[in-house]
Amino acid sequence: MTALQKHFNTADFYQAMQDGFLWEVPEYFNMAQVCCQRWANSPKGDTTIAIIAETPETLSSHNFASFSYASLSHKAQQLSNLLSQLGIQKGDCVAIVMPQCFDTAVAYMAVLQMGAVAMPLSTLFGPDALAYRLQDSNAKIVLTDAVSLADITSIQNDCPDLLQVLVTGPDLDAQLTHQNKNFELVPTLASDAAILIYTSGTTGNPKGALIPHQALIGNLTGFICSQNWLGFDGKTNPKSKAVFWSPADWAWTGGLMDALLPTHYLG
């Protein structure tokens, strides 16, 4: 028992903690801004590493590619501009059917900074599972890779709201080179929708859970505590140089909300 607890009745001490607790949630809050843009715009944005990944080019040599916050932001802004040209607006649903890789992080940041809604879909889903979620969500764009393209193509005609399927790789990269690297962040209320994630459908059909931007704030406490604080000093700029390995699929909350987004929030 601490000296403070000895000074107060234990029950009173606990009640005082409860009464004094307050979530500090700003009126406007955007996951992409706090997880990417602010670090990219910092003096060390070009050199601070956001993602270390194996790429197809480095697999054989067991080397890794490093991507800075600036490079993550630049590609995300190019993708946001392309999505805007394709008609995506604030509140529209964009499906992301991709494995863990740099381009997947780019996709999330691009969609979130537009005020659009990112819908994570596992690459393990078959055509029926994909079709149900795409139809139910009224998704307008699918971002996917070559591996999942066949499944998406097979059900594309059954999804009338689907405008286009974008496939990561050389062709999309070529399109992005013609896009501006500057995209003006769409202001989002903390309560605005950010992510639409579906339950597994164990009992009945899968059900969509709409997650607001402010959910990241509530999620951070459990993440920071479970990782021994990651050297976080409680200030805007973290002092941690930790590298976080994420084997959890970013298509699930365990990988997205408990790995990708909180680590990037902490820089």
C-alpha positions as CSV (number, residue, x, y, z in Angstrom):
1,M,0.0,0.0,0.0
2,T,1.4,3.4,-1.0
3,A,1.8,6.3,1.4
4,L,-1.1,8.0,-0.4
5,Q,-3.4,5.0,0.1
6,K,-2.4,4.8,3.8
7,H,-3.5,8.4,4.1
8,F,-7.0,7.7,2.6
9,N,-9.4,4.9,3.1
10,T,-8.9,2.4,0.3
11,A,-12.4,2.7,-0.9
12,D,-12.2,6.5,-0.9
13,F,-8.9,6.3,-2.8
14,Y,-10.4,4.2,-5.5
15,Q,-13.5,6.4,-5.8
16,A,-11.3,9.5,-6.1
17,M,-9.4,7.8,-9.0
18,Q,-12.7,7.0,-10.7
19,D,-14.0,10.5,-10.2
20,G,-10.9,12.1,-11.5
21,F,-10.5,9.9,-14.7
22,L,-11.3,11.6,-18.0
23,W,-10.7,10.7,-21.6
24,E,-9.2,13.6,-23.5
25,V,-10.9,13.4,-26.8
26,P,-10.6,16.4,-29.2
27,E,-13.5,17.4,-31.3
28,Y,-11.6,16.7,-34.5
29,F,-9.4,13.6,-34.7
30,N,-8.1,11.6,-37.7
31,M,-6.2,8.3,-37.4
32,A,-4.1,8.9,-40.5
33,Q,-3.1,12.4,-39.3
34,V,-1.8,11.2,-35.9
35,C,-0.4,7.9,-37.2
36,C,1.4,9.2,-40.3
37,Q,1.1,12.8,-41.4
38,R,2.4,14.4,-38.2
39,W,5.5,12.2,-38.2
40,A,6.0,12.7,-42.0
41,N,5.8,16.5,-41.5
42,S,8.3,16.5,-38.6
43,P,12.0,17.5,-39.2
44,K,13.0,13.8,-39.2
45,G,10.1,12.6,-41.4
46,D,12.5,11.5,-44.2
47,T,14.7,9.4,-41.9
48,T,12.4,8.1,-39.2
49,I,11.5,4.5,-40.1
50,A,7.8,3.6,-40.2
51,I,8.0,0.1,-41.6
52,I,10.7,-2.5,-42.1
53,A,9.6,-5.3,-44.4
54,E,10.7,-8.1,-46.6
55,T,9.8,-7.5,-50.2
56,P,9.8,-9.9,-53.2
57,E,13.1,-8.4,-54.2
58,T,14.8,-9.0,-50.9
59,L,13.4,-12.4,-50.0
60,S,16.2,-14.4,-51.5
61,S,18.9,-12.3,-49.8
62,H,17.1,-12.1,-46.5
63,N,17.5,-8.4,-46.5
64,F,14.8,-5.9,-45.5
65,A,13.5,-2.7,-47.0
66,S,13.0,0.3,-44.8
67,F,10.2,2.9,-45.5
68,S,10.2,6.3,-43.8
69,Y,7.1,8.1,-42.5
70,A,7.6,10.6,-45.4
71,S,7.6,7.8,-48.0
72,L,4.5,6.3,-46.4
73,S,2.7,9.6,-46.4
74,H,3.7,10.6,-50.0
75,K,2.4,7.3,-51.5
76,A,-0.7,7.5,-49.3
77,Q,-1.4,11.0,-50.5
78,Q,-1.0,9.9,-54.1
79,L,-3.4,7.1,-53.6
80,S,-5.9,9.5,-51.9
81,N,-5.8,11.7,-55.0
82,L,-6.4,8.8,-57.3
83,L,-9.3,7.5,-55.2
84,S,-10.8,11.1,-55.2
85,Q,-10.6,11.0,-59.0
86,L,-12.5,7.7,-59.0
87,G,-15.3,9.3,-57.1
88,I,-14.5,8.3,-53.5
89,Q,-15.8,10.9,-51.0
90,K,-16.0,11.2,-47.2
91,G,-18.1,8.3,-45.7
92,D,-17.7,6.0,-48.7
93,C,-16.5,2.5,-48.0
94,V,-13.2,1.2,-49.5
95,A,-12.4,-2.5,-49.0
96,I,-8.8,-3.6,-48.4
97,V,-8.0,-7.2,-49.3
98,M,-4.3,-7.3,-48.8
99,P,-1.6,-9.1,-46.8
100,Q,0.8,-7.4,-44.4
101,C,3.1,-5.2,-46.5
102,F,4.0,-1.6,-47.0
103,D,1.3,-1.0,-49.6
104,T,-1.4,-2.2,-47.1
105,A,-0.3,0.5,-44.6
106,V,-0.4,3.0,-47.5
107,A,-4.0,1.9,-48.3
108,Y,-5.2,2.4,-44.8
109,M,-3.6,5.9,-44.4
110,A,-4.9,6.9,-47.8
111,V,-8.5,5.9,-47.1
112,L,-8.6,7.3,-43.5
113,Q,-7.2,10.7,-44.4
114,M,-10.0,11.1,-46.9
115,G,-12.6,10.6,-44.3
116,A,-13.7,7.5,-46.1
117,V,-14.3,4.2,-44.3
118,A,-11.7,1.4,-44.6
119,M,-13.1,-2.1,-44.6
120,P,-10.4,-4.8,-43.8
121,L,-11.0,-8.1,-45.5
122,S,-8.8,-11.2,-45.0
123,T,-7.0,-12.7,-47.9
124,L,-8.2,-16.1,-46.6
125,F,-11.8,-15.2,-47.4
126,G,-13.4,-17.1,-50.3
127,P,-15.7,-15.6,-52.9
128,D,-18.9,-16.1,-50.8
129,A,-17.4,-14.4,-47.8
130,L,-16.1,-11.5,-49.9
131,A,-19.3,-11.1,-51.8
132,Y,-21.5,-10.9,-48.6
133,R,-19.3,-8.2,-47.0
134,L,-18.9,-6.1,-50.2
135,Q,-22.6,-6.2,-50.8
136,D,-23.6,-5.5,-47.2
137,S,-21.2,-2.6,-46.9
138,N,-22.0,-1.0,-50.3
139,A,-18.2,-0.8,-50.9
140,K,-17.3,1.3,-53.9
141,I,-13.6,0.4,-54.4
142,V,-11.6,-2.7,-53.6
143,L,-7.8,-2.5,-53.1
144,T,-6.3,-5.9,-53.5
145,D,-3.2,-7.7,-54.7
146,A,-2.7,-10.1,-57.5
147,V,-3.2,-13.2,-55.3
148,S,-6.7,-12.2,-54.3
149,L,-7.7,-10.7,-57.6
150,A,-9.3,-13.9,-59.0
151,D,-11.7,-14.2,-56.1
152,I,-12.7,-10.5,-56.3
153,T,-13.2,-10.7,-60.1
154,S,-15.4,-13.8,-59.8
155,I,-18.0,-11.9,-57.7
156,Q,-17.5,-8.3,-59.0
157,N,-20.8,-8.5,-61.1
158,D,-22.7,-9.4,-58.0
159,C,-21.7,-6.2,-56.2
160,P,-23.6,-3.4,-58.0
161,D,-22.1,-0.6,-55.8
162,L,-18.5,-1.6,-56.7
163,L,-17.0,1.0,-59.0
164,Q,-13.5,-0.4,-59.5
165,V,-10.9,-2.9,-58.4
166,L,-7.4,-1.6,-57.9
167,V,-4.5,-4.1,-57.9
168,T,-1.3,-3.2,-56.2
169,G,1.8,-3.7,-58.2
170,P,3.7,-2.1,-61.1
171,D,0.5,-0.9,-63.0
172,L,-0.9,0.9,-59.9
173,D,2.5,2.3,-59.0
174,A,2.7,3.7,-62.5
175,Q,-0.7,5.4,-62.1
176,L,0.4,6.9,-58.7
177,T,3.5,8.5,-60.2
178,H,1.2,10.9,-62.0
179,Q,-0.6,11.9,-58.8
180,N,0.2,14.8,-56.6
181,K,2.1,13.9,-53.4
182,N,0.1,16.6,-51.6
183,F,-3.4,15.7,-50.4
184,E,-5.4,18.0,-48.1
185,L,-6.6,16.0,-45.1
186,V,-10.4,15.9,-44.9
187,P,-11.4,17.1,-41.4
188,T,-13.1,14.3,-39.4
189,L,-14.9,14.5,-36.1
190,A,-13.5,12.1,-33.5
191,S,-16.8,10.4,-33.7
192,D,-16.8,10.0,-37.5
193,A,-16.6,6.5,-38.9
194,A,-13.1,5.2,-39.8
195,I,-13.1,1.4,-40.0
196,L,-15.9,-1.1,-40.8
197,I,-14.9,-4.5,-39.6
198,Y,-17.1,-7.6,-39.7
199,T,-17.6,-10.3,-37.2
200,S,-16.6,-13.9,-38.1
201,G,-20.2,-14.9,-38.7
202,T,-20.0,-17.9,-36.3
203,T,-23.7,-17.5,-35.5
204,G,-25.7,-16.2,-38.4
205,N,-24.4,-13.8,-41.0
206,P,-21.3,-11.6,-40.3
207,K,-22.2,-8.3,-38.7
208,G,-20.4,-5.0,-39.5
209,A,-19.0,-3.1,-36.5
210,L,-18.4,0.6,-37.3
211,I,-15.3,2.0,-35.5
212,P,-14.9,5.8,-35.1
213,H,-11.5,7.6,-35.3
214,Q,-11.6,8.2,-31.5
215,A,-11.5,4.4,-30.8
216,L,-7.8,4.6,-31.3
217,I,-7.4,6.8,-28.3
218,G,-9.2,4.3,-26.1
219,N,-7.2,1.4,-27.5
220,L,-3.8,3.0,-26.8
221,T,-3.9,2.5,-23.0
222,G,-4.1,-1.3,-23.2
223,F,-1.5,-1.3,-26.0
224,I,1.1,0.8,-24.2
225,C,0.6,-1.0,-20.9
226,S,0.9,-4.4,-22.4
227,Q,4.1,-3.5,-24.1
228,N,5.9,-2.2,-21.0
229,W,5.2,1.4,-22.0
230,L,7.5,1.1,-25.1
231,G,9.6,3.8,-23.5
232,F,6.8,6.3,-24.0
233,D,7.3,9.4,-21.8
234,G,3.7,10.7,-22.0
235,K,4.6,13.6,-24.3
236,T,3.5,14.1,-27.9
237,N,6.9,12.9,-29.2
238,P,7.8,9.4,-28.0
239,K,11.4,8.6,-27.0
240,S,11.0,4.9,-27.8
241,K,13.2,3.4,-30.5
242,A,11.4,0.0,-30.2
243,V,10.8,-2.2,-33.3
244,F,7.5,-3.9,-33.1
245,W,7.0,-7.2,-34.9
246,S,3.5,-7.8,-36.1
247,P,2.6,-11.4,-37.1
248,A,-1.1,-10.6,-36.6
249,D,-3.0,-10.1,-39.8
250,W,-3.9,-6.4,-40.3
251,A,-7.3,-7.5,-41.6
252,W,-8.3,-8.2,-37.9
253,T,-8.6,-5.8,-35.0
254,G,-5.8,-7.7,-33.3
255,G,-3.4,-6.7,-36.0
256,L,-4.8,-3.4,-37.1
257,M,-5.9,-1.8,-33.8
258,D,-3.3,-3.5,-31.6
259,A,-0.2,-3.4,-33.9
260,L,-0.2,-1.3,-37.0
261,L,-2.1,1.8,-35.9
262,P,-0.8,2.2,-32.3
263,T,2.8,1.6,-33.2
264,H,2.5,4.4,-35.8
265,Y,0.7,6.6,-33.4
266,L,3.7,6.4,-31.2
267,G,6.1,7.1,-34.1
